[in-house]
Amino acid sequence: MKVENPIHHRFQYLLEFKQTERKWHFPFLAALCIGSCLLIGYFLGKPNYGALSSLGALTILYFTSAPITQRMIHLVVCAFGIVFSFTISSFFSFNAYCAALSLGVVSFLAHFISSYFKIPPPGNFFFIMVAAMASTYKFDLDFIPTRVGLVAMGAILSCSFAFLYSVFIEKSTGVTVPRRVFNKRRYTKFVESAIIGFFMASTLIVGHLLKFENTYWISIAAVAVIQGRNFEHVRQRNMHRILGTFIGIGFAWVILLFEPEKIVMIIIITILQFLIELLIVRNYGFAVIFITPLTILLAETGSEVHHDLENLMHARLIDTIIGSLIGLVAGFFLHHQQIINNLEKNIRFSYFQFKKLKK
């Protein structure tokens, strides 16, 4: 009689590859959108502009399987959401605590709206990610319109490529993206959004108190872990994130050890983006292995100064571990039904008391 190894079964998810109906040319489309922004910036002599516009180009990742009219409306709305999130956070980046407050508000709105309208994965992720990044940029009031314009142009480029892709390649059906269906009570979305907003704000505050340079890496790790469907899935994503980052840092270290030119880094980033979109629907942990060097190379491409390689790798690992742990705690609150119920009761009670006072 064969006895199943419980330890093997428990960690099987780390190596499990899921089946997907996503076609290979969608990862190619995503890589084309990101790579085009970086290449345009490079040939114009403004690689930092290309890195900024690539944030807006992430709009392509909200491509859905809806008919072309609905698909394009969905993409345009998501593009507006990304630009809006970036803009609000940019204006509040003059102070660490104001930046944390703005990130909390943007995270609240991103989750509430994406949950209310049942936006399929990646859901709230990229709205929060670009907001976290904008919150940590050096405050320059005169340069904010330029930054926002570059992000908007990247989003427009993605929408344009998506339209051409829909007309000439995916004429009737799009890339199949699983839609999550939620049947939640009236106040549940509000409570969940408040929890996410609180913990996302705390990521910037923790990074500021610890005097980290790029605190948005903490925020990105936290929001990535929070995306889990339930607490077990959150725990799995937490493990994937930490292990994948550890391996990915080694990969990034090997690449940067050769001190590649910016054009070579752009080509590598484009290839990495293709691999990420190919893997992320199959195994999140393997995708993180490539996400880590991509984010590091993207930061190096947009930067005019070269960072110390050892310090960069060390900071990235520490930021990811702290962010993943914050995300794990947030996931516990999000998927602990008793906590959600108690918070809902308090909100309902406060709402009714407020209505009585108005009368």
TORVO-188493 format. One record per residue (C-alpha): x, y, z; residue number from 0. Coordinates in steps of 0.02 Angstrom, whole numbers, plus 50000, padded with zeros to 5 digits. Layout:
BEGIN
ATOM  east north    up num
ATOM     X     Y     Z NUM
...
! end
This chain:
BEGIN
ATOM  east north    up num
ATOM 50000 50000 50000   0
ATOM 50070 50170 49945   1
ATOM 50081 50300 50084   2
ATOM 50069 50482 50028   3
ATOM 50204 50596 50092   4
ATOM 50112 50742 50177   5
ATOM 50265 50856 50167   6
ATOM 50284 50823 49981   7
ATOM 50098 50856 49955   8
ATOM 50105 51017 50058   9
ATOM 50245 51093 49952  10
ATOM 50191 51020 49786  11
ATOM 50118 51189 49733  12
ATOM 50295 51261 49721  13
ATOM 50331 51156 49565  14
ATOM 50155 51131 49499  15
ATOM 50117 51200 49324  16
ATOM 49935 51241 49292  17
ATOM 49845 51221 49127  18
ATOM 49799 51381 49036  19
ATOM 49711 51432 48876  20
ATOM 49817 51589 48859  21
ATOM 49898 51594 48688  22
ATOM 50084 51625 48662  23
ATOM 50057 51784 48562  24
ATOM 49982 51879 48709  25
ATOM 50147 51870 48807  26
ATOM 50230 51929 48646  27
ATOM 50108 52076 48638  28
ATOM 50143 52123 48819  29
ATOM 50331 52115 48789  30
ATOM 50310 52222 48632  31
ATOM 50217 52358 48728  32
ATOM 50346 52368 48868  33
ATOM 50496 52350 48751  34
ATOM 50432 52483 48629  35
ATOM 50422 52614 48767  36
ATOM 50599 52575 48824  37
ATOM 50669 52575 48647  38
ATOM 50587 52741 48603  39
ATOM 50659 52818 48761  40
ATOM 50831 52746 48722  41
ATOM 50838 52810 48542  42
ATOM 50778 52982 48598  43
ATOM 50919 52987 48724  44
ATOM 50797 52984 48871  45
ATOM 50800 52807 48944  46
ATOM 50719 52871 49105  47
ATOM 50571 52932 49000  48
ATOM 50556 52759 48924  49
ATOM 50555 52679 49097  50
ATOM 50415 52796 49153  51
ATOM 50308 52767 48998  52
ATOM 50328 52578 49021  53
ATOM 50225 52596 49181  54
ATOM 50078 52657 49077  55
ATOM 50110 52517 48952  56
ATOM 50064 52392 49089  57
ATOM 49884 52432 49038  58
ATOM 49901 52292 48910  59
ATOM 49896 52165 49053  60
ATOM 49711 52207 49077  61
ATOM 49670 52136 48905  62
ATOM 49514 52027 48919  63
ATOM 49415 51902 48815  64
ATOM 49266 52019 48792  65
ATOM 49205 52074 48619  66
ATOM 49317 52207 48543  67
ATOM 49207 52357 48591  68
ATOM 49194 52306 48773  69
ATOM 49377 52254 48774  70
ATOM 49437 52425 48716  71
ATOM 49322 52518 48837  72
ATOM 49389 52408 48977  73
ATOM 49569 52445 48927  74
ATOM 49539 52633 48913  75
ATOM 49458 52638 49086  76
ATOM 49604 52538 49159  77
ATOM 49726 52657 49072  78
ATOM 49637 52803 49154  79
ATOM 49647 52713 49322  80
ATOM 49835 52687 49307  81
ATOM 49865 52870 49257  82
ATOM 49749 52931 49396  83
ATOM 49837 52824 49528  84
ATOM 50007 52885 49471  85
ATOM 49952 53067 49468  86
ATOM 49874 53071 49642  87
ATOM 50024 52986 49722  88
ATOM 50146 53100 49630  89
ATOM 50067 53256 49706  90
ATOM 50081 53187 49883  91
ATOM 50260 53123 49872  92
ATOM 50330 53280 49955  93
ATOM 50313 53199 50126  94
ATOM 50331 53016 50177  95
ATOM 50174 53015 50285  96
ATOM 50070 53109 50157  97
ATOM 50133 52986 50025  98
ATOM 50080 52840 50137  99
ATOM 49907 52919 50161 100
ATOM 49885 52945 49974 101
ATOM 49940 52765 49938 102
ATOM 49814 52703 50067 103
ATOM 49673 52803 49986 104
ATOM 49721 52748 49809 105
ATOM 49734 52566 49867 106
ATOM 49562 52580 49948 107
ATOM 49485 52650 49788 108
ATOM 49578 52527 49676 109
ATOM 49516 52375 49770 110
ATOM 49340 52441 49799 111
ATOM 49312 52487 49616 112
ATOM 49397 52333 49542 113
ATOM 49299 52222 49663 114
ATOM 49134 52311 49632 115
ATOM 49149 52299 49442 116
ATOM 49226 52123 49453 117
ATOM 49382 52170 49356 118
ATOM 49473 52005 49320 119
ATOM 49656 51976 49369 120
ATOM 49770 52071 49388 121
ATOM 49630 52170 49472 122
ATOM 49693 52306 49586 123
ATOM 49876 52257 49572 124
ATOM 49948 52378 49444 125
ATOM 49846 52527 49504 126
ATOM 49924 52505 49676 127
ATOM 50096 52465 49605 128
ATOM 50113 52625 49502 129
ATOM 50043 52726 49648 130
ATOM 50175 52652 49764 131
ATOM 50313 52692 49641 132
ATOM 50253 52870 49614 133
ATOM 50244 52895 49803 134
ATOM 50431 52864 49821 135
ATOM 50493 52969 49675 136
ATOM 50587 53128 49717 137
ATOM 50458 53267 49729 138
ATOM 50475 53392 49588 139
ATOM 50317 53493 49556 140
ATOM 50378 53557 49387 141
ATOM 50418 53381 49326 142
ATOM 50254 53299 49381 143
ATOM 50158 53346 49220 144
ATOM 50299 53269 49117 145
ATOM 50296 53109 49219 146
ATOM 50106 53096 49206 147
ATOM 50114 53130 49019 148
ATOM 50243 52994 48993 149
ATOM 50138 52866 49089 150
ATOM 49985 52919 48988 151
ATOM 50080 52898 48824 152
ATOM 50132 52724 48876 153
ATOM 49950 52682 48913 154
ATOM 49895 52752 48744 155
ATOM 50029 52649 48656 156
ATOM 49965 52491 48742 157
ATOM 49784 52529 48694 158
ATOM 49839 52559 48514 159
ATOM 49933 52393 48505 160
ATOM 49785 52305 48587 161
ATOM 49667 52376 48456 162
ATOM 49778 52318 48312 163
ATOM 49799 52149 48395 164
ATOM 49610 52132 48415 165
ATOM 49573 52181 48235 166
ATOM 49705 52077 48145 167
ATOM 49740 51929 48261 168
ATOM 49606 51904 48395 169
ATOM 49455 51954 48291 170
ATOM 49319 51856 48380 171
ATOM 49391 51796 48543 172
ATOM 49528 51866 48653 173
ATOM 49649 51793 48776 174
ATOM 49552 51691 48902 175
ATOM 49569 51766 49074 176
ATOM 49476 51681 49217 177
ATOM 49346 51796 49293 178
ATOM 49324 51784 49479 179
ATOM 49145 51795 49539 180
ATOM 49110 51874 49707 181
ATOM 48948 51860 49806 182
ATOM 48981 51976 49950 183
ATOM 48873 52075 50067 184
ATOM 48855 52262 50048 185
ATOM 48993 52314 50169 186
ATOM 49118 52174 50135 187
ATOM 49201 52263 49990 188
ATOM 49216 52421 50095 189
ATOM 49296 52326 50240 190
ATOM 49418 52233 50127 191
ATOM 49465 52394 50039 192
ATOM 49496 52480 50206 193
ATOM 49609 52337 50264 194
ATOM 49709 52341 50102 195
ATOM 49722 52530 50110 196
ATOM 49785 52524 50290 197
ATOM 49918 52392 50257 198
ATOM 49978 52472 50094 199
ATOM 50000 52638 50185 200
ATOM 50096 52546 50321 201
ATOM 50220 52477 50193 202
ATOM 50281 52652 50152 203
ATOM 50286 52703 50335 204
ATOM 50387 52547 50381 205
ATOM 50508 52580 50238 206
ATOM 50525 52762 50291 207
ATOM 50557 52719 50473 208
ATOM 50688 52590 50422 209
ATOM 50764 52721 50305 210
ATOM 50755 52612 50151 211
ATOM 50791 52694 49983 212
ATOM 50659 52611 49871 213
ATOM 50513 52578 49988 214
ATOM 50397 52539 49842 215
ATOM 50477 52367 49831 216
ATOM 50399 52330 50002 217
ATOM 50230 52389 49937 218
ATOM 50241 52286 49778 219
ATOM 50286 52127 49873 220
ATOM 50143 52156 49995 221
ATOM 50008 52188 49863 222
ATOM 50069 52038 49760 223
ATOM 50044 51922 49910 224
ATOM 49874 51999 49952 225
ATOM 49807 51944 49782 226
ATOM 49777 51767 49849 227
ATOM 49599 51697 49838 228
ATOM 49603 51634 50017 229
ATOM 49728 51630 50161 230
ATOM 49806 51466 50102 231
ATOM 49832 51543 49931 232
ATOM 49905 51699 50014 233
ATOM 50026 51589 50111 234
ATOM 50076 51500 49950 235
ATOM 50104 51665 49859 236
ATOM 50208 51725 50008 237
ATOM 50322 51573 49991 238
ATOM 50328 51592 49802 239
ATOM 50373 51775 49818 240
ATOM 50516 51750 49940 241
ATOM 50593 51597 49856 242
ATOM 50568 51667 49681 243
ATOM 50648 51832 49731 244
ATOM 50797 51743 49810 245
ATOM 50831 51647 49648 246
ATOM 50790 51799 49540 247
ATOM 50917 51906 49633 248
ATOM 51052 51781 49587 249
ATOM 50994 51789 49406 250
ATOM 50998 51981 49409 251
ATOM 51170 51979 49490 252
ATOM 51239 51871 49348 253
ATOM 51165 51989 49216 254
ATOM 51229 52149 49298 255
ATOM 51400 52070 49331 256
ATOM 51435 52087 49144 257
ATOM 51387 52273 49150 258
ATOM 51277 52265 48993 259
ATOM 51240 52421 48889 260
ATOM 51068 52499 48908 261
ATOM 51010 52433 48738 262
ATOM 51058 52256 48792 263
ATOM 50964 52280 48956 264
ATOM 50810 52336 48859 265
ATOM 50816 52178 48752 266
ATOM 50836 52071 48909 267
ATOM 50689 52161 48992 268
ATOM 50580 52128 48839 269
ATOM 50625 51942 48842 270
ATOM 50594 51934 49030 271
ATOM 50422 52015 49008 272
ATOM 50378 51882 48879 273
ATOM 50433 51743 48997 274
ATOM 50338 51819 49144 275
ATOM 50173 51827 49049 276
ATOM 50202 51651 48986 277
ATOM 50231 51582 49162 278
ATOM 50125 51688 49280 279
ATOM 49963 51596 49240 280
ATOM 50052 51428 49258 281
ATOM 50165 51448 49411 282
ATOM 50180 51612 49506 283
ATOM 50344 51563 49589 284
ATOM 50434 51532 49425 285
ATOM 50367 51698 49358 286
ATOM 50438 51790 49510 287
ATOM 50610 51722 49465 288
ATOM 50600 51831 49309 289
ATOM 50499 51974 49388 290
ATOM 50643 52011 49508 291
ATOM 50780 52040 49377 292
ATOM 50654 52133 49268 293
ATOM 50615 52261 49404 294
ATOM 50799 52282 49448 295
ATOM 50851 52303 49265 296
ATOM 50705 52423 49236 297
ATOM 50765 52531 49381 298
ATOM 50943 52526 49315 299
ATOM 50886 52569 49137 300
ATOM 50791 52723 49198 301
ATOM 50930 52779 49315 302
ATOM 51072 52891 49262 303
ATOM 51187 52823 49398 304
ATOM 51246 52645 49427 305
ATOM 51204 52573 49598 306
ATOM 51320 52463 49698 307
ATOM 51276 52286 49645 308
ATOM 51291 52205 49816 309
ATOM 51190 52340 49905 310
ATOM 51055 52334 49771 311
ATOM 51032 52145 49786 312
ATOM 51033 52149 49976 313
ATOM 50904 52290 49982 314
ATOM 50791 52202 49857 315
ATOM 50790 52041 49958 316
ATOM 50757 52127 50125 317
ATOM 50618 52235 50049 318
ATOM 50534 52081 49975 319
ATOM 50540 51983 50138 320
ATOM 50467 52128 50238 321
ATOM 50334 52163 50106 322
ATOM 50286 51979 50093 323
ATOM 50265 51967 50282 324
ATOM 50156 52124 50285 325
ATOM 50054 52048 50144 326
ATOM 50037 51886 50241 327
ATOM 49969 51980 50393 328
ATOM 49851 52079 50281 329
ATOM 49793 51916 50202 330
ATOM 49754 51846 50374 331
ATOM 49637 51992 50410 332
ATOM 49560 51987 50237 333
ATOM 49517 51802 50246 334
ATOM 49471 51791 50431 335
ATOM 49282 51795 50418 336
ATOM 49250 51837 50601 337
ATOM 49357 51994 50588 338
ATOM 49267 52046 50428 339
ATOM 49096 52016 50509 340
ATOM 49140 52118 50664 341
ATOM 49204 52263 50560 342
ATOM 49047 52257 50452 343
ATOM 48937 52267 50606 344
ATOM 49033 52418 50670 345
ATOM 49018 52506 50502 346
ATOM 48831 52470 50491 347
ATOM 48805 52532 50668 348
ATOM 48904 52692 50632 349
ATOM 48807 52720 50471 350
ATOM 48637 52704 50554 351
ATOM 48691 52815 50699 352
ATOM 48748 52947 50574 353
ATOM 48579 52937 50484 354
ATOM 48487 52962 50650 355
ATOM 48593 53115 50691 356
ATOM 48553 53191 50522 357
ATOM 48367 53173 50556 358
! end
